[in-house]
Amino acid sequence: MIQTTQDEGIVLATLFAEDTLDVACPACSHLTQLSVEWLQTNRHYACGKCGSELDIDGEQLLERLRDVDLAVDNLKSSIDRLKEML
């Protein structure tokens, strides 16, 4: 597990607050789009299709946001290297 400091978590959560994530119901696989901001402020979600309850793990959410942030940084670096080659 990657450790995320509280400050990093706040920055990442703010950066991605308006973005949406597809959340799959563990019972029926129904996908629902939920905003990062909503996921931050809620700890439970009921599937709109089957009603199953889903617990939201805020720490795991921040870890995934950090993964996305690192991937974007890596992509930017790769694009910069490609531009230098042209």
Z-matrix of the N, CA and C atoms (Angstrom, degrees):
N
C 1 1.451
C 2 1.525 1 109.04
N 3 1.316 2 116.23 1 132.95
C 4 1.453 3 121.51 2 177.97
C 5 1.523 4 108.31 3 -82.56
N 6 1.322 5 116.48 4 131.92
C 7 1.461 6 120.39 5 178.65
C 8 1.522 7 109.63 6 -83.59
N 9 1.301 8 116.45 7 131.73
C 10 1.463 9 122.82 8 177.53
C 11 1.517 10 107.98 9 -117.63
N 12 1.321 11 116.87 10 125.45
C 13 1.461 12 119.14 11 178.88
C 14 1.520 13 109.27 12 -71.34
N 15 1.318 14 116.16 13 162.18
C 16 1.462 15 120.27 14 179.87
C 17 1.524 16 110.68 15 -60.00
N 18 1.351 17 117.44 16 -42.44
C 19 1.469 18 120.35 17 179.27
C 20 1.519 19 111.24 18 -62.61
N 21 1.349 20 117.07 19 -43.46
C 22 1.463 21 120.20 20 177.73
C 23 1.523 22 110.28 21 -61.05
N 24 1.320 23 116.07 22 -41.42
C 25 1.457 24 120.61 23 179.36
C 26 1.509 25 112.33 24 -60.99
N 27 1.313 26 116.81 25 -41.52
C 28 1.463 27 120.96 26 179.41
C 29 1.523 28 110.28 27 -65.43
N 30 1.332 29 117.14 28 -44.43
C 31 1.468 30 120.98 29 179.54
C 32 1.517 31 110.29 30 -63.23
N 33 1.328 32 117.68 31 -47.27
C 34 1.459 33 120.62 32 -179.16
C 35 1.521 34 111.31 33 -63.90
N 36 1.321 35 116.39 34 -43.53
C 37 1.458 36 120.32 35 -179.20
C 38 1.525 37 110.49 36 -63.07
N 39 1.316 38 117.33 37 -37.65
C 40 1.458 39 121.25 38 178.53
C 41 1.525 40 110.43 39 -70.54
N 42 1.318 41 116.78 40 -42.17
C 43 1.459 42 122.45 41 -179.17
C 44 1.523 43 111.56 42 -59.74
N 45 1.326 44 116.77 43 -40.22
C 46 1.467 45 121.49 44 -175.52
C 47 1.527 46 113.56 45 -103.41
N 48 1.330 47 118.96 46 7.60
C 49 1.472 48 122.85 47 -171.24
C 50 1.526 49 113.66 48 -52.87
N 51 1.323 50 118.02 49 -39.62
C 52 1.460 51 120.33 50 -175.60
C 53 1.524 52 113.06 51 -90.69
N 54 1.321 53 117.23 52 -5.83
C 55 1.458 54 120.48 53 177.47
C 56 1.520 55 109.92 54 -74.80
N 57 1.323 56 115.82 55 156.88
C 58 1.457 57 120.45 56 178.58
C 59 1.520 58 109.98 57 -114.88
N 60 1.317 59 114.20 58 152.36
C 61 1.458 60 121.90 59 176.55
C 62 1.521 61 108.70 60 -123.99
N 63 1.329 62 116.18 61 144.37
C 64 1.454 63 120.32 62 173.37
C 65 1.523 64 107.82 63 -82.78
N 66 1.318 65 116.38 64 120.72
C 67 1.456 66 121.85 65 179.68
C 68 1.522 67 107.09 66 -108.13
N 69 1.343 68 115.99 67 122.16
C 70 1.463 69 121.13 68 -179.28
C 71 1.520 70 110.28 69 -93.88
N 72 1.307 71 116.12 70 132.20
C 73 1.457 72 121.31 71 176.06
C 74 1.530 73 108.19 72 -69.09
N 75 1.343 74 117.82 73 130.50
C 76 1.462 75 119.90 74 179.96
C 77 1.528 76 112.95 75 -68.79
N 78 1.317 77 117.65 76 -19.43
C 79 1.461 78 120.84 77 -177.54
C 80 1.526 79 112.90 78 -89.56
N 81 1.346 80 117.32 79 -45.61
C 82 1.475 81 120.24 80 -173.85
C 83 1.526 82 113.73 81 -119.80
N 84 1.335 83 117.26 82 -3.42
C 85 1.471 84 123.44 83 179.40
C 86 1.526 85 113.85 84 69.43
N 87 1.320 86 118.36 85 8.78
C 88 1.462 87 121.56 86 176.95
C 89 1.533 88 109.08 87 -61.66
N 90 1.340 89 117.05 88 132.85
C 91 1.458 90 121.80 89 179.56
C 92 1.523 91 110.77 90 -95.94
N 93 1.311 92 115.29 91 133.84
C 94 1.458 93 122.18 92 176.56
C 95 1.519 94 108.03 93 -128.71
N 96 1.321 95 117.48 94 133.85
C 97 1.459 96 120.93 95 176.36
C 98 1.522 97 109.10 96 -86.95
N 99 1.329 98 115.09 97 123.25
C 100 1.454 99 121.54 98 178.33
C 101 1.520 100 108.43 99 -126.93
N 102 1.328 101 116.51 100 141.21
C 103 1.461 102 119.35 101 179.60
C 104 1.524 103 109.92 102 -74.65
N 105 1.325 104 115.62 103 152.54
C 106 1.461 105 120.98 104 176.92
C 107 1.525 106 109.03 105 -59.11
N 108 1.334 107 115.69 106 -39.82
C 109 1.463 108 119.80 107 179.17
C 110 1.536 109 110.71 108 -59.61
N 111 1.334 110 117.22 109 -43.48
C 112 1.458 111 120.83 110 178.85
C 113 1.528 112 110.38 111 -63.55
N 114 1.330 113 115.44 112 -43.30
C 115 1.463 114 119.83 113 -179.57
C 116 1.523 115 111.64 114 -63.60
N 117 1.332 116 117.08 115 -32.10
C 118 1.463 117 121.37 116 178.71
C 119 1.521 118 112.13 117 -68.80
N 120 1.307 119 116.35 118 -34.94
C 121 1.462 120 119.66 119 -172.25
C 122 1.524 121 113.75 120 -97.24
N 123 1.318 122 117.33 121 -4.60
C 124 1.462 123 121.45 122 -179.75
C 125 1.521 124 110.07 123 -123.63
N 126 1.302 125 116.95 124 145.73
C 127 1.462 126 121.15 125 -178.99
C 128 1.523 127 112.96 126 -110.66
N 129 1.347 128 116.37 127 -8.21
C 130 1.464 129 120.89 128 -179.67
C 131 1.520 130 109.15 129 -139.70
N 132 1.326 131 114.51 130 147.99
C 133 1.459 132 121.02 131 178.55
C 134 1.519 133 107.89 132 -139.20
N 135 1.311 134 116.93 133 136.02
C 136 1.465 135 121.86 134 175.05
C 137 1.525 136 108.42 135 -104.49
N 138 1.321 137 116.51 136 126.30
C 139 1.463 138 121.69 137 179.97
C 140 1.519 139 109.83 138 -58.58
N 141 1.328 140 116.02 139 133.16
C 142 1.453 141 121.39 140 179.52
C 143 1.513 142 113.42 141 -71.91
N 144 1.332 143 117.38 142 -15.51
C 145 1.460 144 120.31 143 -178.53
C 146 1.525 145 112.05 144 -95.57
N 147 1.344 146 116.47 145 -51.80
C 148 1.473 147 119.01 146 -174.32
C 149 1.529 148 113.25 147 -111.19
N 150 1.342 149 117.26 148 -11.20
C 151 1.463 150 120.25 149 178.60
C 152 1.512 151 115.83 150 84.12
N 153 1.326 152 117.56 151 0.41
C 154 1.467 153 120.31 152 179.08
C 155 1.523 154 110.71 153 -61.59
N 156 1.329 155 115.57 154 144.26
C 157 1.459 156 121.91 155 179.55
C 158 1.525 157 110.28 156 -88.10
N 159 1.326 158 116.31 157 138.08
C 160 1.450 159 122.79 158 178.85
C 161 1.523 160 107.89 159 -126.06
N 162 1.328 161 116.77 160 125.13
C 163 1.460 162 120.75 161 175.21
C 164 1.518 163 109.05 162 -83.01
N 165 1.315 164 116.95 163 137.45
C 166 1.461 165 122.70 164 -179.79
C 167 1.517 166 108.71 165 -102.43
N 168 1.323 167 116.43 166 125.28
C 169 1.461 168 123.10 167 -179.20
C 170 1.526 169 108.87 168 -98.42
N 171 1.336 170 117.10 169 103.06
C 172 1.456 171 121.68 170 -177.91
C 173 1.510 172 113.36 171 -60.98
N 174 1.330 173 117.65 172 -36.50
C 175 1.468 174 120.74 173 179.47
C 176 1.522 175 110.83 174 -66.66
N 177 1.327 176 116.85 175 -41.34
C 178 1.455 177 120.12 176 178.37
C 179 1.527 178 110.48 177 -66.04
N 180 1.317 179 116.62 178 -37.77
C 181 1.474 180 120.72 179 176.64
C 182 1.520 181 110.64 180 -59.36
N 183 1.339 182 117.35 181 -47.90
C 184 1.463 183 120.50 182 179.25
C 185 1.525 184 111.52 183 -62.97
N 186 1.327 185 116.57 184 -37.37
C 187 1.469 186 119.65 185 178.26
C 188 1.520 187 110.58 186 -63.19
N 189 1.325 188 117.33 187 -42.75
C 190 1.473 189 121.00 188 178.72
C 191 1.528 190 111.14 189 -67.22
N 192 1.336 191 117.99 190 -37.57
C 193 1.466 192 120.13 191 176.55
C 194 1.519 193 110.74 192 -63.27
N 195 1.326 194 116.16 193 -37.66
C 196 1.473 195 120.00 194 177.36
C 197 1.526 196 110.05 195 -64.95
N 198 1.328 197 117.34 196 -40.45
C 199 1.466 198 121.34 197 176.78
C 200 1.531 199 110.90 198 -59.97
N 201 1.315 200 116.69 199 -43.15
C 202 1.474 201 121.38 200 179.01
C 203 1.522 202 110.16 201 -64.27
N 204 1.323 203 116.54 202 -44.08
C 205 1.461 204 121.03 203 179.80
C 206 1.528 205 110.85 204 -60.45
N 207 1.321 206 117.20 205 -43.14
C 208 1.468 207 121.00 206 178.15
C 209 1.526 208 111.36 207 -65.66
N 210 1.325 209 116.91 208 -38.98
C 211 1.464 210 120.30 209 178.80
C 212 1.524 211 111.13 210 -64.38
N 213 1.326 212 116.90 211 -40.03
C 214 1.469 213 120.91 212 177.67
C 215 1.526 214 110.11 213 -64.01
N 216 1.332 215 117.00 214 -43.30
C 217 1.466 216 120.27 215 177.45
C 218 1.526 217 111.04 216 -60.58
N 219 1.327 218 117.26 217 -42.97
C 220 1.471 219 120.95 218 178.77
C 221 1.519 220 111.32 219 -63.98
N 222 1.322 221 116.78 220 -39.48
C 223 1.459 222 120.60 221 178.16
C 224 1.524 223 110.85 222 -63.80
N 225 1.327 224 116.52 223 -43.94
C 226 1.467 225 120.27 224 177.68
C 227 1.522 226 111.23 225 -59.65
N 228 1.329 227 117.18 226 -42.66
C 229 1.469 228 121.04 227 178.59
C 230 1.522 229 111.09 228 -63.03
N 231 1.325 230 116.60 229 -41.36
C 232 1.468 231 120.46 230 178.96
C 233 1.519 232 111.15 231 -64.46
N 234 1.311 233 117.04 232 -41.17
C 235 1.464 234 120.78 233 178.59
C 236 1.528 235 110.27 234 -64.14
N 237 1.330 236 117.02 235 -42.25
C 238 1.467 237 120.77 236 178.30
C 239 1.536 238 110.74 237 -60.96
N 240 1.344 239 116.83 238 -41.27
C 241 1.472 240 119.72 239 179.35
C 242 1.526 241 110.96 240 -65.80
N 243 1.330 242 116.66 241 -39.08
C 244 1.459 243 120.28 242 178.32
C 245 1.524 244 110.91 243 -64.85
N 246 1.316 245 116.77 244 -40.02
C 247 1.468 246 120.11 245 178.39
C 248 1.522 247 110.78 246 -61.89
N 249 1.332 248 116.96 247 -38.14
C 250 1.469 249 120.88 248 179.36
C 251 1.518 250 111.06 249 -65.55
N 252 1.323 251 117.50 250 -30.29
C 253 1.464 252 121.82 251 -178.50
C 254 1.528 253 111.95 252 -76.35
N 255 1.315 254 116.67 253 -21.85
C 256 1.470 255 119.72 254 -176.59
C 257 1.485 256 112.71 255 -83.55
